[in-house]
Amino acid sequence: MDSKIKSLFQKAKEASYLAYSPYSNFKVGAAILTKNERVITGCNVENASYGATICAERVAICKALSEGEIDFIALTVFVQSETVFPPCGICRQFMAEFSDDMIVVYGNDDIIHETNIKSLLPETFRL
């Protein structure tokens, strides 16, 4: 993992501390690197109506879009958990909407996986 991605992963870790997760206590942070070299972070936000919960990955992407960024290089995800999970299916499809080759890194303090969106979602749904 190069230094730029390591730094991005650290930003995701920092964002995880801002997560609003009173129901699961599963804190997740994400950081996205844009082609304009901007770093934009997000954290998961839960809701009592669980379907209204939004993952950290989608928060970061929505923040980036709302700030005029649409071209993404990499997305990192930090989970405050002993078990590491890749982004969920909804987040994978959401990421694929904006990039065919985005680097995706996810993990915790001990385990880090580096992949890309094509590997995570090989048959992307497209209209």
N, C-alpha and C positions, 0 to 999 in steps of 0.2 A: 504494500500500500504506500503510495507516494505521500510526501509531506502535505500536499494540498488536501488530499482525501483524509489524512490523519487529523488535520486541523478542522475539517468539516465534521468529522465524527465527534470531535471534542465539543463542537457547537451543538450537535444533536444531544450529547450528554447533558450539557448545560440547560438546554431547552426542556429536557425530561423533568427537571425539578420544578418546572412551571405547570406541569400537567394537572388538570382538574379531573381526578379519578376517585371520588368519594365512595363509589359503589364497588369497584374491583380492586382499587389500590394498585392497579397496573399502570405504572408511569412510563410514558414513551415520549421521546423527543425526536425530532427530525430536523435536518438541515439540508437545504438544496443549494447547489452551486449553479449559477446561471452562466450563459455564454458571455455575458457582460461582466463576469467575475464578481458578481454580487452573491452574498450568502444570506439566505432568508431561512428563518427557523419557524418551527411550529411544534405544538405539543397536543397530545390527545385531550379531548374535552368530552366528558361523559354527561349523560342526561338520565334522569329518572325513567324516562321513556327510552329504553336502550337503543331503539332504532334511530334516535336522534343524536346518538353519540357520533363523534367524528374523530377519525384517526389522525395522528400527528403528521403522517405523510400528506394527507389531503389538506390539512391546515396550512402546511408549508407551501404546497403548490398553489392553493387559493390566495395566500398572502402574496406570493410572487406574481401571480396573474393580476391581482388588484393593484400592484405597483408597476405594471407595464412589462413585466418579464414573461416571456413565453418559451424561450429556448434554454433547455437545461442540459447540463453536462453530467451531474452526479447528484444522488440523493443518499444521505446517510440516515440511519435509524438506530437510536440507542434505547434499549429496554432495561429498566431497573428490575431485573428478574434473573434468577439462576438459569432459567430455561430461555433459550433464544428462539424466536419465531421470525420467519420472513414476513414481509408485508402481506396483508390479507388479500383476498381475491379482488375486492372492490378497489383497494388501493393500487393493485397491479394494473387493473384496467384503466384507472384514473391516470397513472403514470404513463402508460402506453399511449394515451390520447395525445401526449405532448412530446414524446421522444421514442424513436425506435432503437436507440443505442445508449440510453442513459446508464451510467454505472450505478449500481445499487449496492450499498454496504450496510449490513445490519449486524447488531451484536450487543454485547454487554462489556464489562471490564475484562472478562476472561476469554470470551469467544467472539471472534469477528469473522463474518462471511462476506466475501466480495463476489459479486456476480453482475449481471446486467438485466435489463428489462426483457430482452428477447429470451433469455434463459428462464426467467421467472414466469413469463407469459408467452409461450412459443406460438400460440395461435390466437393472436389478438383479434378481438371483435372490431371490425371497421365498417362504417357506413359509406 
